[in-house]
Amino acid sequence: MPLTKAEVSRLRSLQEKKAREAAGLYVVENVKVVAELLAAGHAFEELYALNGSGLPPGAGAPVWVSAEELARISHFPTPSPVLAVGRMRRAELEPGELARGLTLALDGIQDPGNVGTLLRLADWFGCGRVLLSPDSADLFSQKVINASMGSFARVRVVAGPLAPALAEARAAGVPVLGADLEGESVHGLAATANAVLVIGSEGRGPSAAVRAAVSRWITIPRYGGAESLNAAVAAGIVLAALRKC
């Protein structure tokens, strides 16, 4: 049965963050990412697909649509053969949670590709959670989800103001480490089971409120002429040092 005009309008509206927030829904258009999320136990509320789209087992019963219909509901100029709709789930910090394992805190990381890559790094290095500041990229944007691959479903992400949580962790004796151009060399960093690593934006670094909660600054020595490192690259180097990979 063809999609109605109202259905098309509703699905297209989810391109906008305001509409996603109002509906509590997000969209994924990428066969590989949809398969990764399904494999991680993630469930979708709606699934639209072309015949022969290569949906994996466990995808459920999709709504089969024509190429023309898919082009109408897609958020991209070149549609993927699959469009999945999921429900947003919000996580909250539990008391004392930051004292258990590694935490990656992202402060003002506005590039969606960087946020997605940082989620993959948190997944790779076994971080217990990722804290995401309100001025970072929207967790439920397609660019973040696609860049994270299946890590979007495997990593616990808590969105909200960072400073109060970091200050509480520091007061409880949890090391709050900040990556910065100035600080102790990452090469001297000892393996740490429980710590928070703060990564700020490439342009301005961590905000003043977040900087006040950092207990120790870590730098990656520069041997060449590059002005700065990509935020995800810097996080990967410091996380590797904390794990002593």
C-alpha positions as CSV (number, residue, x, y, z in Angstrom):
1,M,0.0,0.0,0.0
2,P,1.5,3.4,-1.0
3,L,2.7,5.7,1.8
4,T,0.2,8.5,2.5
5,K,1.2,12.2,2.2
6,A,1.0,12.5,6.0
7,E,3.4,9.5,6.5
8,V,5.9,11.1,4.0
9,S,5.6,14.4,5.7
10,R,6.2,12.9,9.2
11,L,9.2,10.9,8.1
12,R,10.8,13.8,6.3
13,S,10.2,16.1,9.3
14,L,12.6,13.9,11.4
15,Q,15.5,15.6,9.5
16,E,15.1,18.4,12.0
17,K,16.3,18.1,15.6
18,K,13.2,20.0,16.9
19,A,10.9,17.5,15.2
20,R,13.0,14.5,16.4
21,E,12.8,15.8,20.0
22,A,9.1,16.4,19.8
23,A,8.4,12.9,18.4
24,G,11.1,11.1,20.5
25,L,12.3,9.4,17.3
26,Y,15.4,9.3,15.1
27,V,16.2,7.9,11.6
28,V,19.0,5.7,10.3
29,E,19.6,5.3,6.6
30,N,22.5,2.9,6.0
31,V,22.1,-0.8,5.5
32,K,25.4,-1.6,7.2
33,V,24.7,0.6,10.2
34,V,21.1,-0.8,10.6
35,A,22.6,-4.3,10.5
36,E,25.2,-3.4,13.2
37,L,22.6,-1.9,15.4
38,L,20.3,-4.9,15.1
39,A,23.3,-7.2,15.9
40,A,23.9,-5.2,19.0
41,G,20.3,-5.9,20.1
42,H,18.9,-2.5,19.1
43,A,15.2,-2.5,18.1
44,F,13.5,-0.2,15.5
45,E,9.9,0.9,15.6
46,E,9.6,1.3,11.9
47,L,11.5,-0.1,8.9
48,Y,11.1,0.9,5.3
49,A,13.0,-0.9,2.6
50,L,13.3,-1.8,-1.1
51,N,12.9,-5.4,-2.2
52,G,16.4,-6.9,-2.4
53,S,17.9,-4.3,0.0
54,G,19.9,-6.9,1.9
55,L,18.2,-6.6,5.3
56,P,19.8,-8.9,7.8
57,P,18.0,-11.6,9.7
58,G,16.1,-10.3,12.7
59,A,15.1,-7.1,11.0
60,G,11.5,-7.9,11.4
61,A,8.8,-7.2,8.9
62,P,9.6,-4.0,6.9
63,V,7.2,-1.9,5.0
64,W,8.2,-2.5,1.4
65,V,8.3,0.7,-0.6
66,S,9.2,1.7,-4.2
67,A,12.3,3.6,-5.1
68,E,10.2,6.7,-5.7
69,E,8.6,6.5,-2.2
70,L,12.0,5.9,-0.6
71,A,13.3,9.0,-2.4
72,R,10.4,11.0,-1.0
73,I,11.1,10.0,2.6
74,S,14.9,9.9,2.5
75,H,16.9,12.6,4.2
76,F,19.7,12.3,1.6
77,P,19.9,13.2,-2.1
78,T,21.0,9.6,-2.8
79,P,18.7,7.3,-0.7
80,S,19.9,4.2,1.0
81,P,17.7,1.1,0.3
82,V,16.7,1.1,4.0
83,L,15.2,3.7,6.3
84,A,14.8,2.7,9.9
85,V,13.1,4.7,12.7
86,G,14.1,4.2,16.3
87,R,12.8,5.6,19.6
88,M,15.2,7.8,21.6
89,R,16.3,6.4,24.9
90,R,17.8,8.8,27.5
91,A,20.3,7.6,30.1
92,E,21.0,9.2,33.4
93,L,24.0,9.0,35.7
94,E,23.7,6.8,38.8
95,P,25.2,7.9,42.1
96,G,28.9,7.1,42.2
97,E,28.9,5.8,38.6
98,L,31.9,7.8,37.5
99,A,34.0,6.0,40.0
100,R,33.5,2.7,38.1
101,G,35.8,2.3,35.0
102,L,36.7,4.8,32.4
103,T,34.5,7.6,31.3
104,L,34.9,9.8,28.2
105,A,33.5,13.3,28.6
106,L,32.9,15.3,25.4
107,D,32.7,19.1,25.9
108,G,31.5,21.2,23.0
109,I,32.3,18.6,20.3
110,Q,30.1,20.0,17.6
111,D,31.2,18.0,14.5
112,P,28.8,15.0,14.2
113,G,31.5,12.8,12.6
114,N,33.8,13.5,15.5
115,V,31.2,12.6,18.1
116,G,30.4,9.4,16.2
117,T,34.1,8.4,16.0
118,L,34.5,9.2,19.7
119,L,31.7,6.8,20.5
120,R,33.5,4.1,18.5
121,L,36.7,4.8,20.5
122,A,34.8,4.6,23.8
123,D,33.4,1.2,22.6
124,W,36.9,0.0,21.5
125,F,38.6,0.9,24.8
126,G,35.7,-0.3,27.0
127,C,34.7,3.0,28.5
128,G,31.7,2.5,30.8
129,R,30.0,5.6,29.5
130,V,30.3,8.8,27.5
131,L,29.1,12.1,28.9
132,L,27.9,14.5,26.2
133,S,27.6,18.2,26.8
134,P,24.5,20.1,25.6
135,D,26.5,22.1,23.1
136,S,27.9,19.0,21.4
137,A,26.4,17.5,18.3
138,D,23.0,15.9,18.6
139,L,23.5,12.2,19.6
140,F,20.5,11.2,17.4
141,S,21.6,12.9,14.2
142,Q,22.2,10.5,11.3
143,K,25.8,11.7,10.9
144,V,26.6,10.8,14.5
145,I,24.9,7.4,14.3
146,N,26.5,6.5,11.0
147,A,30.0,7.6,12.1
148,S,29.6,5.5,15.3
149,M,28.5,2.4,13.4
150,G,27.1,-0.1,16.0
151,S,28.8,1.7,18.9
152,F,25.7,3.9,19.1
153,A,23.8,0.9,20.5
154,R,26.7,-0.5,22.7
155,V,27.9,2.6,24.5
156,R,26.0,4.2,27.3
157,V,25.7,8.0,26.6
158,V,24.5,10.4,29.2
159,A,23.7,13.9,27.8
160,G,23.7,16.9,30.0
161,P,25.8,19.6,31.8
162,L,29.3,18.2,32.5
163,A,30.7,20.5,35.2
164,P,28.4,19.3,38.1
165,A,29.1,15.6,37.4
166,L,32.9,16.2,36.9
167,A,33.1,18.2,40.1
168,E,31.3,15.5,42.1
169,A,33.6,12.8,40.6
170,R,36.7,14.9,41.5
171,A,35.4,15.5,45.1
172,A,35.0,11.7,45.4
173,G,38.7,11.2,44.4
174,V,38.1,10.1,40.8
175,P,40.9,11.4,38.5
176,V,39.4,13.9,36.1
177,L,41.9,14.2,33.2
178,G,41.8,16.9,30.6
179,A,43.5,16.7,27.2
180,D,45.2,20.1,26.4
181,L,48.1,21.6,24.7
182,E,49.7,22.2,28.1
183,G,50.1,19.5,30.7
184,E,52.0,16.4,31.6
185,S,53.2,14.2,28.7
186,V,50.9,11.3,27.9
187,H,54.0,9.1,27.7
188,G,54.3,9.2,31.5
189,L,50.6,8.4,32.1
190,A,50.1,5.2,34.2
191,A,47.4,2.7,33.4
192,T,44.3,3.7,35.3
193,A,41.2,1.6,35.9
194,N,38.9,4.4,37.0
195,A,39.1,7.9,35.5
196,V,37.3,10.5,33.5
197,L,38.9,11.8,30.3
198,V,37.7,15.2,29.1
199,I,38.0,16.1,25.5
200,G,37.1,19.7,24.4
201,S,36.5,21.2,21.1
202,E,39.5,21.7,18.8
203,G,38.9,25.4,18.6
204,R,38.5,26.5,22.2
205,G,39.2,23.4,24.3
206,P,37.1,22.6,27.4
207,S,34.8,25.4,28.8
208,A,35.8,27.4,31.8
209,A,33.4,25.5,34.1
210,V,34.7,22.2,32.9
211,R,38.3,23.3,33.2
212,A,37.7,24.1,36.9
213,A,36.7,20.5,37.5
214,V,39.8,18.9,35.9
215,S,42.3,17.6,38.3
216,R,45.2,16.8,35.9
217,W,46.1,18.0,32.5
218,I,47.5,15.7,29.9
219,T,49.2,16.7,26.6
220,I,50.4,14.8,23.6
221,P,53.9,16.0,22.7
222,R,54.2,17.7,19.3
223,Y,57.2,16.8,17.2
224,G,56.2,18.6,14.0
225,G,54.5,21.7,12.9
226,A,50.7,20.8,13.1
227,E,48.7,23.4,15.1
228,S,46.5,20.8,16.8
229,L,45.1,17.3,16.7
230,N,41.7,16.1,15.8
231,A,39.6,15.6,19.0
232,A,39.0,11.9,18.2
233,V,42.7,11.3,17.4
234,A,43.7,12.9,20.7
235,A,41.2,10.9,22.6
236,G,42.4,7.6,21.1
237,I,46.0,8.3,22.0
238,V,45.2,9.1,25.6
239,L,42.8,6.2,26.0
240,A,45.4,3.9,24.7
241,A,47.8,5.2,27.3
242,L,45.3,4.7,30.1
243,R,44.8,1.1,28.9
244,K,48.5,0.7,28.2
245,C,47.7,-0.8,24.8
